[in-house]
Amino acid sequence: MRKRRLFALVALFASLMLVGAACAEDEPAGGGGDGSPTDGAGEPANLLEQIEADGVLRVATDPKYPPQSSYNEATGTWEGFDIDVATEIATRLGVDIEWKTPTWNVLTAGRWSDRWDLSVGSMTITEERAEVLNFSEPYYFTPAGLAVQAGSDITSIDQLAGKTIGVCGACTYEFYLNRSLNIPNYEIEYVVPEDVTLKTYDTDTTAIQDLVLGRIDAAMSAVPTLTGAIDSGSEIELLGEPVFYEPLAAAADTDASLDSQPFIDRVSEIIEEMHSDGTLTELSNTWYGEDLTTQQAAA
């Protein structure tokens, strides 16, 4: 009697094991039971999925780079063209936004160690940066130019020979003055004399401040940044016409722990939508008083 009962229990247990195995075979490989593309452990498979799961997009930008981006201490708010572009990207992704403020050389060097997800900081696409960063489609094209002190004896770009020019370190303006700027599919014409001395700064704003104080002879930056400083009362003036127009894009880290390519592809799609529906043109007109969302040639 006891043997029959034992045999019956063994048979029942074996049947339950077979049913469980059959159910496991029906589960999609690497899935979470709902067909979602995960890595087999229910974790996001790439950076885009991680951001969507967290509900937050962490954006790196510069708090001292008006009118592109700045932090208003009086109101406790972020302001600027890049700020509005990044905010719109987050909105169209359906997530909140969180701001990060790394230094420019850290940002362009890549290997962010997952401290932020995206740069929306008027970064020029260069071949060197593309080795460590995934770039989106350009969201606008800014003119690069030079400024001198108001009333300076320097009235033309050729008179900068032997002078000291201030630029942000590791920026395209430094590369331009060093004649090493390499923008894919873009031919650069160097019109600034070769025999200039460069003084590098943490950001364009600091270079402009030193120009006002007479510590340097000229400063190079985005023309909107230079005109913004003039409008704010800085006693400087533009020198000549823009020397080139640079394509500016959002960027993600190629060394992120999760694949950033699907994320930057989605950001590119959003930027193309913003070009098509006029959002970028509207924002450019708001912050710059002109439409900088299409490529132009230097004069």
C-alpha positions in Angstrom: 0.0 0.0 0.0 2.8 2.4 0.9 4.7 1.5 -2.2 1.7 2.2 -4.5 1.2 5.6 -2.8 4.9 6.4 -3.2 4.8 5.5 -6.9 1.8 7.7 -7.4 3.5 10.7 -5.8 6.6 10.2 -8.0 4.4 10.1 -11.1 2.6 13.2 -10.2 5.8 15.1 -9.5 7.2 14.1 -12.9 4.1 15.3 -14.6 4.3 18.7 -13.0 8.0 19.0 -14.1 7.0 18.3 -17.7 4.3 20.9 -17.7 6.7 23.5 -16.2 9.3 22.7 -18.9 6.7 23.1 -21.6 5.6 26.5 -20.3 9.2 27.7 -20.2 9.7 26.7 -23.8 6.7 28.9 -24.7 8.4 32.0 -23.1 10.1 34.2 -25.8 13.9 33.9 -25.6 15.4 37.0 -24.0 12.0 38.5 -23.3 10.2 39.6 -20.2 7.0 37.8 -20.9 5.4 40.7 -22.7 7.5 40.6 -25.9 9.7 43.5 -24.8 13.3 43.6 -26.1 15.4 43.1 -22.9 18.7 41.4 -22.3 17.1 38.3 -20.7 17.1 39.6 -17.2 14.4 42.2 -17.6 16.9 45.0 -18.0 16.9 47.7 -20.8 18.8 46.5 -23.8 20.1 50.0 -24.8 20.3 53.6 -23.6 17.0 54.7 -25.2 15.2 52.0 -23.3 17.0 52.9 -20.1 16.0 56.6 -20.4 12.4 55.6 -21.1 12.3 53.3 -18.2 13.8 55.9 -15.8 11.6 58.6 -17.2 14.5 61.1 -17.1 16.8 62.5 -19.7 20.1 63.8 -18.2 21.4 66.6 -20.4 24.9 68.2 -20.2 25.1 71.9 -21.0 27.0 75.1 -20.1 25.6 77.4 -17.4 27.6 80.3 -18.7 27.1 80.3 -22.4 24.2 82.8 -23.2 22.2 83.0 -25.4 22.7 79.2 -26.0 22.5 78.2 -22.3 22.7 79.9 -18.9 21.5 79.5 -15.4 19.5 82.4 -14.0 20.5 82.7 -10.4 17.7 85.2 -9.7 14.9 83.0 -10.9 16.5 79.6 -10.4 15.8 78.6 -14.0 17.7 77.5 -17.1 17.4 79.7 -20.2 18.6 79.7 -23.8 18.3 78.2 -27.2 20.1 74.9 -26.3 17.9 74.7 -23.2 14.7 75.0 -25.2 15.9 72.5 -27.8 16.9 69.9 -25.1 13.6 70.5 -23.3 11.7 69.8 -26.5 13.6 66.7 -27.1 12.8 65.4 -23.6 9.1 66.3 -24.1 8.9 64.4 -27.4 10.6 61.4 -25.7 7.9 61.6 -23.0 10.4 62.0 -20.1 11.5 64.7 -17.6 14.8 66.5 -17.9 17.8 66.8 -15.5 20.7 69.2 -16.2 24.4 68.4 -15.8 27.3 70.9 -16.1 30.6 69.1 -17.0 33.5 71.2 -18.3 33.8 71.4 -22.1 37.0 69.4 -22.4 35.5 66.6 -20.3 32.4 66.6 -22.5 34.2 66.5 -25.8 36.6 63.8 -24.6 33.9 61.1 -24.4 34.0 58.3 -21.8 31.3 60.0 -19.7 31.0 57.0 -17.3 27.2 57.2 -17.5 27.1 60.5 -15.6 24.8 62.1 -18.2 23.0 60.8 -21.4 23.1 63.6 -23.9 25.0 66.8 -24.8 22.9 69.6 -26.2 25.5 72.3 -26.0 26.1 73.7 -29.5 28.8 71.1 -30.2 30.3 71.1 -33.7 30.6 67.8 -35.5 34.3 67.0 -36.1 36.0 63.8 -37.2 38.0 63.6 -34.0 35.0 64.0 -31.8 33.1 61.4 -33.9 35.6 58.8 -32.8 34.3 59.0 -29.2 30.8 60.5 -29.6 27.6 59.5 -31.6 26.3 62.7 -33.2 22.7 63.5 -34.1 21.7 65.4 -37.2 22.6 69.1 -36.9 19.9 71.2 -35.3 21.4 74.5 -36.3 24.4 76.2 -38.0 26.0 79.0 -36.1 28.4 81.7 -37.6 31.8 81.9 -36.0 33.5 85.3 -35.7 35.9 87.6 -33.9 35.5 90.6 -31.7 37.9 93.3 -30.4 37.5 96.0 -27.8 35.2 98.8 -28.8 37.2 101.6 -30.4 40.2 99.3 -31.1 42.8 100.2 -33.6 42.3 96.7 -35.1 39.7 97.2 -37.8 40.3 94.2 -40.0 41.1 90.5 -39.5 44.5 90.7 -41.3 45.6 93.2 -38.6 45.5 90.4 -36.0 48.9 89.2 -37.1 51.2 89.0 -34.0 48.2 89.6 -31.6 46.7 87.5 -28.8 43.3 85.9 -29.4 41.3 84.3 -26.6 39.3 81.1 -27.2 37.7 78.3 -25.2 40.1 75.4 -24.9 39.3 72.3 -27.0 36.7 74.3 -29.0 36.4 74.4 -32.7 37.6 78.0 -32.6 40.9 76.9 -31.1 41.2 74.2 -33.8 40.3 76.9 -36.5 43.1 79.2 -35.3 45.5 76.3 -35.2 44.4 75.5 -38.7 43.5 71.9 -37.6 39.7 72.1 -37.8 38.3 69.1 -39.6 34.5 69.2 -40.2 33.2 66.3 -42.3 32.1 67.4 -45.8 33.0 71.0 -45.1 35.9 72.9 -46.7 37.5 75.4 -44.3 39.0 78.7 -45.5 41.4 80.1 -43.0 41.4 83.9 -43.1 43.0 84.7 -39.7 46.8 85.2 -39.9 48.9 82.2 -38.8 51.2 84.2 -36.5 48.8 84.8 -33.7 49.1 83.8 -30.0 46.3 81.8 -28.5 45.1 82.1 -24.9 42.6 79.4 -24.0 39.8 79.6 -21.4 37.2 77.3 -19.8 34.4 79.0 -21.8 33.9 81.7 -24.3 32.4 84.0 -21.7 35.6 84.2 -19.7 37.6 85.0 -22.9 35.1 87.9 -23.6 35.6 89.2 -20.1 39.3 89.3 -20.5 38.9 91.1 -23.9 36.8 93.7 -22.1 39.6 94.1 -19.5 42.2 94.5 -22.3 44.1 91.3 -21.4 43.9 90.0 -24.9 43.6 91.7 -28.3 40.6 89.7 -29.7 38.2 86.9 -28.8 36.7 84.3 -31.1 33.3 82.7 -30.5 29.9 82.1 -32.0 28.6 85.4 -33.4 25.4 85.1 -31.3 27.5 84.8 -28.1 29.5 87.9 -29.1 26.5 90.0 -30.0 24.8 88.8 -26.8 27.7 90.1 -24.8 27.5 93.4 -26.7 23.7 93.7 -26.0 24.5 93.0 -22.3 26.8 96.0 -22.1 30.2 94.5 -22.9 32.4 97.2 -24.6 33.4 95.0 -27.6 32.6 95.1 -31.3 32.5 92.5 -34.1 35.5 92.3 -36.4 34.6 91.7 -40.0 32.2 89.0 -41.2 31.7 85.5 -39.9 34.7 83.3 -40.9 32.7 80.0 -41.1 29.4 78.4 -40.3 29.6 75.3 -38.2 27.0 72.4 -38.0 26.0 71.9 -34.4 24.5 68.7 -33.1 23.5 66.7 -30.0 25.8 64.0 -28.9 25.9 60.8 -26.9 28.8 58.7 -25.6 30.0 55.8 -27.7 31.5 54.3 -24.5 28.2 54.3 -22.5 27.5 51.0 -20.7 24.4 50.6 -22.9 24.4 51.0 -26.7 23.7 54.7 -27.4 23.2 54.4 -31.2 19.4 53.7 -31.0 19.0 56.6 -28.6 20.9 59.1 -30.9 19.0 57.8 -33.9 15.7 58.7 -32.1 17.1 62.1 -31.2 17.9 62.6 -34.8 14.4 61.7 -35.8 13.1 64.3 -33.2 15.4 67.0 -34.6 14.2 66.3 -38.1 10.6 66.6 -36.9 11.5 69.9 -35.3 13.1 71.1 -38.5 10.0 70.1 -40.5 7.3 71.5 -38.2 9.1 74.8 -37.7 9.9 74.4 -34.0 13.7 75.0 -34.5 13.1 78.0 -36.7 10.8 79.5 -34.1 13.3 79.0 -31.3 16.1 80.4 -33.4 14.2 83.5 -34.1 13.3 83.8 -30.4 16.9 83.7 -29.2 18.9 85.0 -32.1 16.5 87.2 -34.0 17.2 85.2 -37.2 16.8 81.7 -38.6 20.1 79.8 -38.1 18.7 76.3 -38.8 19.9 76.0 -42.4 23.5 75.9 -43.6 25.0 79.1 -45.0 28.3 79.9 -46.6 30.8 82.4 -45.1 31.0 85.7 -46.8 
